[in-house]
């Protein structure tokens, strides 16, 4: 599952606001804000919805590999903003 910092970094890469992510993931804005600020635990389903929305926009999530989790973009031709 993605981390709050991965979500923030992913949004920055694709130039999305929190309201845009909330809309794309079909979640409330407060859920996205609270998740990204680590204010509260959100459900696994909500976390998955955030991840799927960002992946659909071209983000690739990199799992923990000894250096920590991360994000990167798919090749530009493979997605649109």
C-alpha positions, 0 to 999 in steps of 0.5 A: 500500500502507498504511503502519505508521502508517496501520494503527495509526491505522485500528485506533484509529479502529475500536477494534481491538487488534492481536490483533483485526487479526491475526485479521481479516486471518488473519495471525500477531500477530507479523506485525501487531506487526512491521509496525506497529512497522516492525521488518521488511518484510512481504510485499505479500500480508500488507500487503494482508490487513491493508488489506482487513481494515481496509477491511471494518471501515469504514476508508478509506485516503487515498493520499499527496496532498502532505500525506501518507497518512491514514485516515478512516471510512466513514459509520457506516451503511455498516459495523458494528464 
